[in-house]
Amino acid sequence: MRFSFSAEEEAFRAEVVEFLADYRDLDGFFLQGHRWQAVRDFFRALGERGWLSLGWPAQEGGGKPIAFEYILWDEIAYARAARNPLASGVVAKTIARYGSDAQRAHWLPPIRSGDIHFCLAYSEPEAGSDLASLRCRAERRGDVYLVNGQKCWQSYAQDSDHLWLLCRTGALESRGRGLSLLIVDKASPGVDVRPLPTLDGDQLNEVFFDGVEVPVDRRIGPEDGAWTIMGEALADERHIQFPPKRVRRDLEEVAGWAREQGLAADPVARATFANLAVQVLEVEMHALRVLDAMQRGRSGAVEAAANKVVHTVACQRVARAALDLGGPEALVHGTRPELLWRQSLWETIGGGTSEVMRGVVARHGLGLGART
């Protein structure tokens, strides 16, 4: 495993850090819903530099080694500027791989420039981790699909332009073999987006579809063929889903808060932060294991599952340290430790629960239990 980056990669990191100096007050990583216009301008600035398409195929404006994407979003997470947009990741890479010539020409340029944005419409009230059981249905009627159903827990749906919809086109018993991917314009008649407030002051969303017409040419890939496509798209993103420098920044902020509270010399505080520093190093090593696996041409699925667990658990432990050490001061609304604690509560749920991720490691990494 390579523990260092090349001179070219480090030069790119320096360029990114210099660029981010102008966005030190953006704070869109946690508060994107409250900073959307500024975050959108930030994405356009990334697009102007060609940084939204780094990991795309060379013929589509990308072609850089995946370490460049890793470095970019790791530094952006440390700067608290934003999370990586779904449009330039899962959506664009899927269109580049499975879209027709006309679809690539239509969708990729505005995504590359940061002018249009997507949210993932996957989960449903009864289909969270088990997406093969989803029920939102699209029935073909000539040149359009009629979509009816509900999605739930969609991040950024309130600000996105389009929904990347996973829907059922086959029979319910077909499970993963009967799913298709559609691009749905959020402004289409029959689309209703409703907020679901979250503890960190932002929001998730639920989306209702009532007879929504979607042109057939907005289906990406074959009908009933989405399951394999989704797996490949998620694999493309494993190295940037959980940037480790986000956790390092959490620790630095909580440690800074503890010093302000006069806890720098407290032996319990010193032992606590020493232990947390080790956990942050563990997070960074797991993230590099994911990157290394992908650079070697492996899927990195097991490494990514382990990384997700240690990353999100560390977020919660770092935030909890402020409560354990500072008592009521850490619960004052508007302080950074209080925001970190509220935000960390759903980290182990989003993107696949810790229980599911541990199951992946147990079955496919350790060979325990039945394989599915």
N, C-alpha and C positions, 0 to 999 in steps of 0.2 A: 504494500500500500504506500502511495506517495503522500508524504505529510507536508509537502511544500508546493508552491505554485511556481510556474516558470517566470522568467524575467518579463516576458510579454504579458502574462496574466497579471503580474504585480503592477506593471505599468498601466494596465487597464484599470486596476483597482484605484490607483492614484488619481486617474482621470475621473473616475466615478466620484471619489471622495471630494475632489475639487468642485465638481458639478453640484454636488449635494449641499455645498456651503450656502447656496442661495435658497435652500428649502429647509433650513434647520428649524423653522417655526411652523412648518406645514402641519405636522402631527396628524397625518391622515392614516397612519397604521391602525390606530385604535378608533379614531373618530371620523372615518371616511364619510359616514352618513351626514355629518355636520360640516364637512369641509369639501363637499363633492366638487363644486366648481373649481376650486383651487387644485384639487387632486386631478381633475380632468385636464387642466392646463399643464400640470406636471407630466401626465402621460403623453400629452402632445409634445412636450419638450423632449421626452425620451424618444418619441417617434421621429423627431427631427434629426436625432443622432443615429437613428437606425438601431436603437437599443431594444425596442419592443420585438424585433424580429431576429434577434441574435441566434436563437436556436432553430429557426425555420430552415428548410432546405435552401441550398445556395441559390437555386434558380428563382426562389421567392424572396430573395433579399437577405438571407441568413447565412448559414454555413459555418458559423463559428463553433469551436469546441464547446461542450456543455459547461466547462469550467467558467467560461465567461458569463453565462447566465447565472450560475451559482454565485459568483462574486458580485454581480450587479445587484441581485435581490437580497443578498446577505448585507451589503452595505446600505441599501435602501431601508431594510428593516432596522438596522442599527440607528440610522438617522430618523426613524419613525415617520418617514415621508408617506409611505403607502404600502399596501400589499400588492403582489403581482396581479395584474388584471387578467380575468378569465378569458377575455377576448383574444389576447395575443398568445395565450397559452393553449389550454385544452381545445378551444374553438378553432383557432387558426391552424394549429398543427393537424387537427382532424380534417379540416377543409383542404389543406395542402396535400394530405395523403389520400383522401377519399372523394374529394369534390371533383366535379366535372371541370373542364377548361373554363366554361362560362361562369361557374360558381367561384372558382379561384380568382378570375378576373374581376368579378363583382364584389366579393367580400374581403379579399386579402389587402388590397391597397388602403381602404379606410381603417382597417384594423391596424395595419402597420404604422399608419400616421397617428393613431390614437384618437381618431374622430368618432368611432362608434364603439359601444361597449355592450357586453353580454352578461347575463347571470345564468347560472346552471339551474334548470328546472328539472331536478331529478327526484328528490325525496317527496314522499307523501305521508299523510298522517298514519297510515298503516304500512308504509314501506320506507323505512329509513335506511338501516343497514342492509336490509334484504330487498334490494331494488328489483330483483326478478319477480317480485309479487305485486308490482305497481299496477294500478287500475286506470289511470288517466288514458282515455282511448281516442285514437284518431281513425276515423273511417273514411276511406277514399270514395269520393263522389266525382267521377270524371277527372278534371284537372286540379281538384282541390281535395284537401283533407278537412273533415269537420272534427274539431277537437272538443271534447267534453271531459270535465273532471277537475281535480284539485291537486295542487302542489303545496308544499309546506316547508318552512325554514329556509327560504331562499335568501342568500346574502346579496345585498345591493340591488334587488329587483326594483326598488323605488327609483333608482337613478339610471338603470340600464336602458338601452335602446331596444334590445332584443332578448328573447328567452331562448336558451339552448335546451329544447324540450325533449326529454326522453319519454316516449309514450308507447302505449300498447296498440299494435296494429294486428297482432295475431290473437288467438284464443287465450284466455286467462291461464289455462293449464299448460300453455306452451312456455310459460315463465320467461327466461332470458332469450329463448329462441323466437319470441314474438314481439320484440321491441324495435322501435325505429327512432331516429333523430330528426327533429324538425327545427327550423329557425322560424320563430314566431315574432312578428313585430308587436312590441308591447302596446302600441297604439291601436291594434286591431279591435274592431267591435267584438264585445264578448269577453275581453280580457279584463279582469278585476284584480288589482293588487292591493292587499290590505296589510297594514303593519303589524308586526309582533314585537313589541318593545322588549329589549334585553336588559340584563342587569347592569351592563356597562354604559347605559345611556344611549346606545345606538339601537338598531332594529334589525330583525330578520323579517321575513314576509311570508304570507300565504297568497297563492295565486289561484283564481278560479277561471275556468274556461267554459264558456256557455255557447256552444255552436260556433266556435271560432274557425273561420276559413283560412287555411294555409295552402298556398299554391304548392303543387307537387314538386315543382323545381326548387323548393326550399327544403326538400328532404336531402340529407347528406348521407351518402352511402345507400346500400340496397334496403328495400323494405324488409323488415324483420331481421336486419343484420347489425343492429346497434351494439349488441353485447360485446362482440369481439372488438369493434371499433372503440368503444369506451375504455376497455382494458388497455388498449395500446395508447390512447390519449392520456390516461392517468399515469401510465408508465413514463411518458415523455416528461412529466412534471415532477417526478419524485424528488429530484435534487433541489428544487426550489420551494417546495410546499411548506417546509418548516425551517426557515433560516436561523442558524444557531446564534448569530449576533443579536438577534432580538432578545434572547434569554440573557446574554451577557449585558446588554443595555438595561434589562430589568434589574439585574443584580447591582449594577453600578448605581442606578437610581435609588434603590432601596438602601444600599450601603451609604450613599450620600445623605439620605434622609436620616439614617441612624446617627451619623456624625452630627447632624444639625440638632438632634435630640440629646447630644452629650453622651452617647453610648460608645464612643470610640474606644475607651479603655475598659469597658465592661467585659469581664472574662466570658460571660455567657454569650454576649454579642459577638465577640471575636471568634469563639469556637463555632458559633452558628454560621458566620460568614465564611470561615475557612472551609466548613463542610459544603456550603453552597457553591463556593468557588470550584471545588472538586466536581460537583455535579454539573456545573456549566462546562467544564472541560470534557466531561463524559458526553454531554449533548453535542459538543463540537466534534468529538471523535465519531459519534454515530452518524452525524451529517456527512462527514468525510467518507465514511464507509459506504453510504449511499452513492455519493459521487464517484468513488472508486469503482464500485460494482458496475455502474452505468458506463463509465469510461472503458471498462473491460468488455463491454458488450453483454453483460448480464442484466436481467430484469431489475434486480435490486428490490424485489417485492418484500422479501423477509427483512432486509436491512432497513427499508423504508418503514415497515410496520414497527420495528424496534425503535427506530428514530422518533416516530410519532409519539410513542409511549413516553420515552425519556424526556423528550422536548416539552410535552404538555404537562407532565408531572412536575418537571423542574420549574415551569412557569408558576404553578400553584404553590410550590414550596418556597420559592423566592418571595412571592407576594405574601404568603402566610407568615413569613419571618417578621415582617413589619408589625403584624398584629400580635405575634407572640412576644416581641421585644418592647413594643411601644404602647401596647394597650389601647385605650380610647383615642389617643392622638392619631393613630393609623386609620381610624374610621371616620375622620372628619371629611365630609363631602368636599370634593374639589382638590384634595391632596393626591399626589401621584400614587403613593402606596394604596390608597383606597380605590383608585381607578384600576390599578393593576390587579388587586384582589377581586374586584367585581368581574373584570374581564376574564380572569383566569378560570372562573368557575365553569365556563362552557368550552374551554380549550380541549378537555379530554373527551368531549362529545363530538364537536365539529370535525368533519373530514374522516369519520370512522371512529367509533368509540374505542376507548382503551381496551375494553373486553374483547372486541372484535380483533383489534390489532394483536393482542396477546395470543388470541387463538391462531392467527396467521403464523406467528413465530413458533408456537407450540407444534402445529401440524406440519408446516412446510420447512421450518428451520431445525426443529428438534426431532421431528418424526413421531410425535406423540399423537395418539388418538386416530380417528378415522379421517382420511383425506376426502375432501369434497371437490 
